[in-house]
Amino acid sequence: MTPDHSPLPTPHSPPLRILYLAHRIPYPPNKGDKIRSYHQVRHLARRHVLDLACLCDVEEDMAFRGALERWCRRVAVERVVPWKAKAGSVIGLAQRAPLSVPYFHRESLQRRVDRWLSREDYDVVLCFSSPMAEYLFRSRSERRERPLWIMDFCDMDSDKWLQYSKRASGPARWIYGREAQRLLDYEKKVQRRFHACFFVSRREAALFMERVPEACNVRVAPNGVDTDYFRPLAGRRFPGDRAARDGGSSKLVFVGAMDYAANVDGVVWFAERIFPRIRREIPGASFWVVGSRPHARVRALGARPGIKVTGFVPDVRPHVASAACVVVPLRLARGVQNKVLEGMAMGRPAVVTPAALDGIEAQPGRHVLVAEDEDGFARRVLGVLRDPDLAEELGGRARRFVKEHHGWEAGMDRLERVLVELHRRRKGDVR
């Protein structure tokens, strides 16, 4: 893939009029996809005019619509009730469409998007996640010249479903396998009709080009971390959050949305197969699962010795800062894992699986410790717990790596450069 050498936008570049379509409301930035869309909205709104149309599958997040109006000229948020959306997506089984498309499509939001497209002279429509392309494919807008269509795939969703199918059995195996193939077909359709398609890492982009060899409009805009917000907490003091201090010097921490299948799988695997090995060697070790809406399988882990399941916490940083080791035992993963970058940014030693490190060009053994099997993972965690000097060195190098390679500004600048350059080419301005 050819590197992106497009010129930086200058203060003299006229602001673009952008319609931003997102499958989840980009606020609060409390999970991977929402963190990325939040930073895109904030960054693009600094120099451009942004209208936002999105869906919301968590009822309490509907209250944050007003927060987005700080950056966006218009905001439309459509509520999605997950169980109803799943039931509605079953119609996709009788069609060739992936189930993800009807899940995220709402006719009321389609009408809003059509009105905006008909009345506004947009330069760009930026879709966040492949199912949002359906709002453009079904659009009834009568404008002759359509705006630039830009897709942020983030990661390759079809491969994620393929991973799920390989671990599933019975009807689920067939459904997941079908979704993987249908979604790949849909991703190919998006690639053909959109002017540019973005991924979070070179590895994800390379995987897409391997599966879609004809792709010629693939770009990379990497994820980042706010290294001022996620920083080592001086003196390890945590005002107002005593619970985060519990666990002593052998506290292991996982942070993530705990209703997400890949996180549930990884946490259960670690708790059942790896953590007992660690407890046999260090009986005082504790494992903290920090994240909102824990699945029933995760809640059940809280009854096991040494395991704490917090549910929602207002600020994950005290828990990460108090960790002797951050663990990210994901077996199913796509794209860049923000939870890995955030732990590294806070200067904590981390033990991760290869899947969790995918897309992050950190050096195993220098910035993080990597293990794929149960014995190896346990041994690396024990090594960190038993060697404070190793833990400190790993954490320090991890923090420096993230500051140098994973600031949000660089990735979002790259996205903005492409939008500005494609618009200039379309208008015949190639200065």
C-alpha positions as CSV (number, residue, x, y, z in Angstrom):
1,M,0.0,0.0,0.0
2,T,1.3,3.4,-1.0
3,P,2.0,5.7,2.0
4,D,-0.1,8.8,2.3
5,H,1.9,11.9,1.4
6,S,-1.0,14.3,0.8
7,P,-0.2,17.9,1.8
8,L,-1.4,19.1,5.2
9,P,-4.5,21.3,5.1
10,T,-3.6,25.0,5.6
11,P,-5.4,27.7,7.4
12,H,-6.4,29.0,3.9
13,S,-8.3,25.8,3.0
14,P,-12.0,26.6,3.1
15,P,-13.9,24.7,5.7
16,L,-15.6,21.5,4.5
17,R,-19.3,20.8,5.0
18,I,-19.4,17.3,6.5
19,L,-22.2,14.9,7.2
20,Y,-21.0,12.4,9.8
21,L,-22.9,9.2,10.2
22,A,-22.1,6.9,13.2
23,H,-23.5,3.6,14.3
24,R,-23.2,4.6,18.0
25,I,-23.4,8.1,19.6
26,P,-19.8,9.3,19.8
27,Y,-20.2,10.4,23.5
28,P,-19.3,9.6,26.2
29,P,-16.0,8.2,24.8
30,N,-16.1,5.1,27.0
31,K,-15.4,2.2,24.6
32,G,-13.1,1.6,21.6
33,D,-15.3,2.6,18.7
34,K,-16.9,5.6,20.5
35,I,-13.4,6.9,21.6
36,R,-12.3,6.9,17.9
37,S,-15.5,8.6,16.6
38,Y,-15.4,11.1,19.5
39,H,-11.9,12.2,18.5
40,Q,-12.9,12.4,14.8
41,V,-15.9,14.6,15.6
42,R,-13.9,16.9,17.9
43,H,-10.9,17.2,15.5
44,L,-12.9,17.8,12.3
45,A,-15.3,20.3,14.0
46,R,-12.3,22.6,14.8
47,R,-12.0,23.7,11.1
48,H,-15.1,22.4,9.4
49,V,-18.9,22.5,9.6
50,L,-20.2,19.2,11.0
51,D,-23.7,17.7,11.1
52,L,-24.0,14.4,13.0
53,A,-26.6,11.7,12.6
54,C,-26.1,8.6,14.8
55,L,-27.7,5.7,16.6
56,C,-27.7,5.0,20.4
57,D,-28.0,1.5,21.8
58,V,-27.5,2.5,25.5
59,E,-30.5,4.4,27.0
60,E,-28.5,6.5,29.4
61,D,-26.3,7.8,26.6
62,M,-29.3,9.6,25.1
63,A,-28.7,12.3,27.7
64,F,-25.4,13.2,26.0
65,R,-26.9,14.6,22.8
66,G,-26.3,18.1,24.1
67,A,-22.6,17.5,24.7
68,L,-22.2,16.9,21.0
69,E,-23.9,20.2,20.1
70,R,-20.8,21.9,21.3
71,W,-19.0,20.7,18.2
72,C,-21.8,20.0,15.7
73,R,-24.1,22.3,13.9
74,R,-26.9,19.7,13.9
75,V,-27.3,16.5,15.9
76,A,-29.8,13.7,15.3
77,V,-29.8,10.7,17.6
78,E,-32.0,7.7,17.0
79,R,-32.6,5.2,19.9
80,V,-31.9,1.5,19.2
81,V,-33.2,-1.1,21.6
82,P,-30.8,-4.0,21.2
83,W,-33.3,-6.9,21.6
84,K,-35.7,-5.3,19.1
85,A,-32.8,-4.6,16.7
86,K,-31.6,-8.2,16.9
87,A,-35.2,-9.4,16.2
88,G,-35.5,-7.0,13.3
89,S,-32.1,-8.1,11.9
90,V,-33.4,-11.6,11.4
91,I,-35.0,-10.4,8.2
92,G,-31.5,-10.3,6.8
93,L,-31.5,-14.2,6.9
94,A,-34.0,-14.2,4.0
95,Q,-31.9,-11.7,2.1
96,R,-28.3,-11.5,1.0
97,A,-27.5,-8.6,3.3
98,P,-25.4,-9.1,6.5
99,L,-27.5,-9.0,9.7
100,S,-25.5,-5.9,10.8
101,V,-27.2,-3.8,8.2
102,P,-30.8,-4.1,9.3
103,Y,-29.6,-4.0,12.9
104,F,-28.4,-0.4,12.5
105,H,-30.9,0.8,9.9
106,R,-33.8,3.0,11.0
107,E,-36.3,4.4,8.5
108,S,-36.8,7.5,10.7
109,L,-33.1,8.3,10.6
110,Q,-33.0,7.5,6.9
111,R,-35.6,10.2,6.3
112,R,-33.6,12.7,8.4
113,V,-30.4,11.9,6.4
114,D,-32.3,12.3,3.1
115,R,-33.7,15.7,4.2
116,W,-30.2,16.9,5.1
117,L,-28.7,15.6,1.9
118,S,-31.4,17.2,-0.2
119,R,-31.2,20.6,1.5
120,E,-27.5,20.9,2.3
121,D,-24.6,21.2,-0.1
122,Y,-22.3,18.8,1.7
123,D,-18.7,18.3,0.5
124,V,-18.2,15.0,2.4
125,V,-20.2,12.3,4.0
126,L,-18.1,10.4,6.5
127,C,-19.5,7.0,7.6
128,F,-18.2,5.5,10.8
129,S,-18.6,1.6,10.5
130,S,-19.7,-0.2,7.4
131,P,-23.5,-0.6,8.2
132,M,-23.8,3.2,8.0
133,A,-23.2,3.0,4.2
134,E,-26.7,1.7,3.9
135,Y,-28.0,5.3,4.6
136,L,-26.2,6.4,1.4
137,F,-27.1,3.3,-0.6
138,R,-30.8,3.8,0.2
139,S,-30.8,7.6,0.0
140,R,-33.6,9.3,-2.0
141,S,-31.7,12.6,-2.2
142,E,-32.3,14.2,-5.6
143,R,-29.0,16.2,-5.8
144,R,-27.2,15.6,-9.0
145,E,-23.6,15.8,-7.7
146,R,-23.2,13.6,-4.6
147,P,-20.6,14.6,-2.0
148,L,-17.5,12.6,-1.4
149,W,-18.2,9.3,0.3
150,I,-15.7,8.3,2.9
151,M,-15.8,5.1,5.0
152,D,-14.0,4.5,8.3
153,F,-14.2,0.7,8.6
154,C,-12.0,1.0,11.7
155,D,-11.2,-2.7,11.5
156,M,-12.3,-5.6,9.3
157,D,-15.6,-6.6,10.9
158,S,-16.0,-9.6,8.5
159,D,-12.8,-11.2,9.9
160,K,-14.1,-10.7,13.4
161,W,-17.2,-12.7,12.6
162,L,-15.0,-15.3,11.0
163,Q,-13.1,-15.6,14.3
164,Y,-16.3,-16.0,16.2
165,S,-17.5,-18.8,13.8
166,K,-14.4,-20.8,14.4
167,R,-14.9,-20.8,18.2
168,A,-18.7,-21.3,18.0
169,S,-20.7,-24.5,17.6
170,G,-24.2,-25.5,16.5
171,P,-26.4,-22.9,14.8
172,A,-24.2,-20.0,16.1
173,R,-21.3,-21.4,14.0
174,W,-23.4,-21.3,10.9
175,I,-24.9,-17.8,11.6
176,Y,-21.5,-16.3,12.4
177,G,-19.9,-17.9,9.3
178,R,-22.8,-16.5,7.1
179,E,-22.3,-13.1,8.6
180,A,-18.6,-13.2,7.9
181,Q,-19.2,-13.9,4.2
182,R,-22.1,-11.5,3.8
183,L,-20.2,-8.7,5.5
184,L,-17.2,-9.3,3.4
185,D,-19.4,-9.0,0.3
186,Y,-20.8,-5.8,1.7
187,E,-17.3,-4.4,2.5
188,K,-16.4,-5.0,-1.1
189,K,-19.4,-3.1,-2.3
190,V,-18.5,-0.2,0.0
191,Q,-15.0,-0.2,-1.3
192,R,-16.2,0.0,-4.9
193,R,-18.6,2.9,-4.3
194,F,-16.7,5.1,-1.7
195,H,-13.9,7.5,-2.6
196,A,-11.7,6.4,0.4
197,C,-11.8,3.8,3.1
198,F,-9.9,4.0,6.4
199,F,-8.6,1.5,8.8
200,V,-7.0,1.9,12.3
201,S,-3.7,0.2,11.4
202,R,-1.5,-0.9,8.5
203,R,-2.2,-4.6,9.5
204,E,-5.9,-4.1,9.2
205,A,-5.5,-2.4,5.9
206,A,-3.2,-5.1,4.6
207,L,-5.7,-7.8,5.7
208,F,-8.4,-6.0,3.8
209,M,-6.3,-5.7,0.7
210,E,-5.5,-9.4,1.0
211,R,-9.2,-10.3,1.0
212,V,-10.1,-7.6,-1.5
213,P,-7.2,-7.5,-3.9
214,E,-8.9,-5.0,-6.2
215,A,-9.1,-2.3,-3.5
216,C,-7.3,0.9,-4.5
217,N,-8.6,3.5,-2.1
218,V,-7.4,2.2,1.3
219,R,-5.9,4.5,3.9
220,V,-4.8,4.3,7.5
221,A,-5.6,6.8,10.3
222,P,-4.3,5.2,13.5
223,N,-6.0,5.3,16.9
224,G,-4.3,7.3,19.6
225,V,-4.4,8.1,23.3
226,D,-4.7,11.4,25.2
227,T,-1.4,11.1,27.0
228,D,-2.2,14.1,29.3
229,Y,-5.3,12.4,30.5
230,F,-3.9,8.9,30.7
231,R,-0.7,9.6,32.5
232,P,1.1,8.1,35.6
233,L,-0.7,9.5,38.7
234,A,1.8,11.1,40.9
235,G,2.2,9.5,44.3
236,R,-0.4,6.9,43.4
237,R,-3.0,8.9,45.3
238,F,-6.7,8.4,44.3
239,P,-8.9,11.0,46.0
240,G,-12.5,9.9,46.2
241,D,-11.9,6.3,45.0
242,R,-10.6,4.2,47.8
243,A,-11.8,1.0,46.1
244,A,-9.2,1.4,43.4
245,R,-6.4,1.2,46.0
246,D,-7.5,-2.3,47.2
247,G,-5.6,-5.3,45.9
248,G,-2.2,-4.6,47.3
249,S,1.0,-5.0,45.2
250,S,-0.4,-8.0,43.2
251,K,-3.5,-6.4,41.6
252,L,-4.2,-7.4,38.0
253,V,-6.5,-5.2,36.0
254,F,-8.6,-5.5,32.9
255,V,-10.5,-2.5,31.6
256,G,-13.2,-2.7,28.9
257,A,-16.9,-2.7,28.0
258,M,-18.0,-5.9,29.7
259,D,-21.0,-6.6,27.4
260,Y,-18.7,-6.9,24.4
261,A,-18.3,-10.6,23.3
262,A,-14.5,-10.4,22.8
263,N,-14.0,-8.9,26.2
264,V,-16.2,-11.4,27.9
265,D,-14.4,-14.3,26.2
266,G,-11.0,-13.0,27.2
267,V,-11.9,-12.2,30.8
268,V,-13.6,-15.6,31.3
269,W,-10.6,-17.4,29.7
270,F,-8.2,-15.6,32.0
271,A,-10.2,-16.1,35.1
272,E,-10.8,-19.8,34.6
273,R,-7.6,-20.9,33.0
274,I,-4.8,-18.5,33.9
275,F,-5.6,-16.7,37.1
276,P,-5.7,-19.9,39.2
277,R,-2.2,-20.7,38.2
278,I,-1.1,-17.2,39.3
279,R,-2.9,-17.6,42.7
280,R,-1.2,-20.9,43.4
281,E,2.2,-19.0,43.2
282,I,1.0,-15.7,44.8
283,P,-2.1,-16.4,46.9
284,G,-2.6,-12.7,47.5
285,A,-3.0,-11.8,43.8
286,S,-6.3,-10.2,42.8
287,F,-8.0,-9.8,39.4
288,W,-10.1,-6.7,38.8
289,V,-12.5,-6.6,35.9
290,V,-13.3,-2.9,35.4
291,G,-16.1,-1.9,33.0
292,S,-19.7,-1.1,32.5
293,R,-22.6,-3.5,31.9
294,P,-20.9,-6.8,32.8
295,H,-22.3,-9.9,31.1
296,A,-23.8,-12.5,33.4
297,R,-20.8,-14.8,32.8
298,V,-18.5,-12.0,34.0
299,R,-20.7,-11.1,37.0
300,A,-20.5,-14.8,38.1
301,L,-16.7,-14.5,38.2
302,G,-17.0,-12.1,41.2
303,A,-17.9,-15.1,43.4
304,R,-14.5,-16.6,42.8
305,P,-11.6,-16.0,45.3
306,G,-9.6,-12.9,44.5
307,I,-11.8,-11.7,41.6
308,K,-13.6,-8.3,41.7
309,V,-16.1,-7.2,39.1
310,T,-16.7,-3.4,39.5
311,G,-19.3,-2.7,36.9
312,F,-19.4,1.0,35.8
313,V,-16.8,3.3,37.4
314,P,-16.7,7.1,36.7
315,D,-13.0,7.0,36.0
316,V,-10.9,4.0,35.1
317,R,-7.6,5.7,35.7
318,P,-7.3,5.0,39.4
319,H,-7.7,1.3,38.8
320,V,-5.2,1.3,36.0
321,A,-2.7,3.3,38.1
322,S,-3.0,1.0,41.0
323,A,-2.4,-2.1,38.9
324,A,0.7,-4.1,39.4
325,C,0.1,-5.4,35.9
326,V,-2.5,-4.6,33.2
327,V,-3.7,-7.8,31.5
328,V,-5.4,-7.9,28.1
329,P,-6.1,-11.6,27.4
330,L,-8.1,-11.2,24.2
331,R,-8.4,-14.2,21.9
332,L,-10.9,-12.5,19.5
333,A,-9.8,-9.0,18.5
334,R,-9.7,-6.7,15.5
335,G,-8.0,-3.4,15.1
336,V,-6.2,-1.3,17.7
337,Q,-7.1,-2.0,21.4
338,N,-7.3,1.3,23.2
339,K,-7.2,-0.5,26.5
340,V,-3.6,-1.6,25.7
341,L,-2.5,1.9,24.7
342,E,-4.2,3.5,27.8
343,G,-2.5,1.1,30.2
344,M,0.9,1.8,28.5
345,A,0.3,5.5,28.5
346,M,-0.2,5.4,32.3
347,G,3.2,3.7,32.6
348,R,1.9,0.3,33.8
349,P,3.5,-3.0,32.7
350,A,1.2,-4.9,30.5
351,V,0.9,-8.6,29.5
352,V,-1.2,-9.1,26.4
353,T,-2.0,-11.7,23.7
354,P,-0.8,-11.3,20.1
355,A,-4.4,-10.5,19.1
356,A,-4.6,-7.7,21.6
357,L,-1.3,-6.2,20.3
358,D,-2.3,-6.4,16.6
359,G,-2.1,-3.0,15.0
360,I,0.2,-1.6,17.7
361,E,3.8,-1.6,16.7
362,A,5.2,-1.9,20.2
363,Q,8.2,-4.3,20.6
364,P,7.3,-7.4,22.6
365,G,9.7,-7.8,25.6
366,R,10.6,-4.1,25.5
367,H,7.3,-2.2,25.7
368,V,4.9,-5.0,26.6
369,L,5.1,-8.8,27.4
370,V,3.2,-11.0,24.9
371,A,1.9,-14.6,25.4
372,E,-0.6,-16.6,23.5
373,D,-1.1,-19.8,25.6
374,E,-2.2,-20.2,29.2
375,D,1.2,-21.2,30.7
376,G,3.1,-18.5,28.9
377,F,0.6,-15.8,30.0
378,A,0.7,-16.9,33.6
379,R,4.5,-17.0,33.6
380,R,4.8,-13.5,32.2
381,V,2.4,-12.1,34.7
382,L,4.2,-13.8,37.6
383,G,7.5,-12.4,36.2
384,V,6.1,-8.9,36.5
385,L,4.7,-9.4,40.0
386,R,8.0,-10.8,41.3
387,D,10.3,-8.3,39.7
388,P,9.5,-4.6,40.6
389,D,12.4,-3.4,38.5
390,L,11.2,-5.2,35.4
391,A,7.7,-3.7,36.0
392,E,9.1,-0.2,36.3
393,E,11.3,-0.5,33.2
394,L,8.4,-1.9,31.1
395,G,6.0,0.8,32.3
396,G,8.5,3.6,31.5
397,R,9.3,2.4,28.1
398,A,5.6,1.8,27.3
399,R,4.7,5.4,28.3
400,R,7.5,6.8,26.0
401,F,6.4,4.6,23.1
402,V,2.8,5.7,23.3
403,K,3.8,9.4,23.5
404,E,6.0,9.1,20.4
405,H,3.7,6.9,18.2
406,H,0.1,7.1,19.3
407,G,-1.0,10.7,19.9
408,W,-4.6,11.4,18.6
409,E,-3.5,14.5,16.7
410,A,-1.4,12.6,14.1
411,G,-4.0,10.1,13.2
412,M,-6.8,12.6,12.9
413,D,-4.6,15.0,10.9
414,R,-4.1,12.1,8.4
415,L,-7.8,11.6,8.1
416,E,-8.4,15.4,7.6
417,R,-5.6,15.6,5.0
418,V,-7.3,13.0,2.8
419,L,-10.7,14.8,3.0
420,V,-9.2,18.1,2.1
421,E,-7.0,16.7,-0.7
422,L,-9.9,14.7,-2.3
423,H,-12.1,17.8,-2.2
424,R,-9.4,19.9,-3.9
425,R,-9.0,17.3,-6.6
426,R,-12.7,17.2,-7.2
427,K,-12.9,21.0,-7.5
428,G,-9.8,21.1,-9.8
429,D,-7.7,22.9,-7.2
430,V,-4.5,20.8,-7.0
431,R,-2.1,23.5,-5.7
